[in-house]
């Protein structure tokens, strides 16, 4: 039988990933810190890895937004069916 602590831990929802703006701000802050030039090598590699992940997240979010906008545009370009005034109505 699972304990109450196990049940509580599995009931927690995974937090949503940060939004595009938050990811971009984090990336900008990271770059500003690296531009100072006084970062030890190990920390530099860790920050570079973090920055790479932030860039990837931003690109994925931009691609998702671009896809949604393209889908909306295609829906707008689709012909709107018009009722034929001559056809009998149900």
C-alpha positions as CSV (number, residue, x, y, z in Angstrom):
1,X,0.0,0.0,0.0
2,X,1.5,3.4,-1.0
3,X,2.1,5.9,1.8
4,X,0.4,9.3,1.8
5,X,3.7,10.9,0.9
6,X,4.0,8.7,-2.2
7,X,0.5,9.6,-3.3
8,X,1.0,13.3,-2.7
9,X,4.2,13.3,-4.7
10,X,2.6,11.6,-7.7
11,X,-0.5,13.9,-7.6
12,X,1.6,17.0,-8.2
13,X,1.4,18.3,-11.7
14,X,4.5,19.1,-13.7
15,X,5.0,22.9,-13.8
16,X,4.5,24.5,-17.2
17,X,7.7,25.5,-19.0
18,X,8.5,29.2,-18.9
19,X,7.0,31.3,-21.6
20,X,8.9,32.7,-24.5
21,X,9.4,36.1,-22.9
22,X,10.7,34.6,-19.6
23,X,13.1,32.3,-21.6
24,X,14.3,35.3,-23.6
25,X,14.9,37.4,-20.5
26,X,16.8,34.5,-18.9
27,X,18.9,34.1,-22.0
28,X,19.7,37.9,-22.1
29,X,20.7,37.9,-18.4
30,X,22.9,34.9,-19.1
31,X,24.6,36.6,-22.0
32,X,25.2,39.8,-20.0
33,X,26.8,37.7,-17.3
34,X,29.1,36.0,-19.8
35,X,30.0,39.2,-21.5
36,X,31.6,40.5,-18.2
37,X,34.4,37.9,-18.9
38,X,35.2,37.0,-15.3
39,X,33.5,33.6,-15.4
40,X,35.5,30.5,-14.4
41,X,35.7,27.8,-17.2
42,X,33.5,25.3,-15.5
43,X,30.8,27.9,-14.8
44,X,31.2,29.1,-18.4
45,X,30.5,25.7,-19.8
46,X,27.5,25.3,-17.5
47,X,26.1,28.7,-18.5
48,X,26.7,27.9,-22.2
49,X,24.8,24.6,-21.8
50,X,22.0,26.5,-20.1
51,X,22.0,29.1,-22.8
52,X,21.8,26.5,-25.5
53,X,18.8,24.9,-23.8
54,X,17.1,28.4,-23.6
55,X,17.8,29.0,-27.3
56,X,16.3,25.7,-28.2
57,X,13.2,26.4,-26.0
58,X,12.7,29.8,-27.6
59,X,13.1,28.4,-31.1
60,X,10.5,25.7,-30.3
61,X,8.1,28.3,-29.0
62,X,8.6,30.5,-32.0
63,X,8.1,27.6,-34.4
64,X,4.9,26.6,-32.5
65,X,3.6,30.1,-32.7
66,X,4.5,30.3,-36.4
67,X,2.6,27.0,-37.1
68,X,-0.5,28.2,-35.3
69,X,-0.5,31.5,-37.2
70,X,0.0,29.7,-40.5
71,X,-3.0,27.4,-39.6
72,X,-5.2,30.3,-38.8
73,X,-4.2,32.0,-42.0
74,X,-5.0,28.9,-44.0
75,X,-8.4,28.8,-42.3
76,X,-9.0,32.4,-43.3
77,X,-8.1,31.6,-46.9
78,X,-10.5,28.7,-47.1
79,X,-13.7,29.5,-48.9
80,X,-16.6,30.0,-46.5
81,X,-19.6,27.8,-47.5
82,X,-22.6,29.8,-48.4
83,X,-26.2,28.6,-48.1
84,X,-27.8,28.1,-51.4
85,X,-31.1,30.1,-51.2
86,X,-32.6,27.7,-53.7
87,X,-31.8,24.5,-51.7
88,X,-34.5,23.2,-49.4
89,X,-33.9,23.6,-45.7
90,X,-34.2,20.7,-43.3
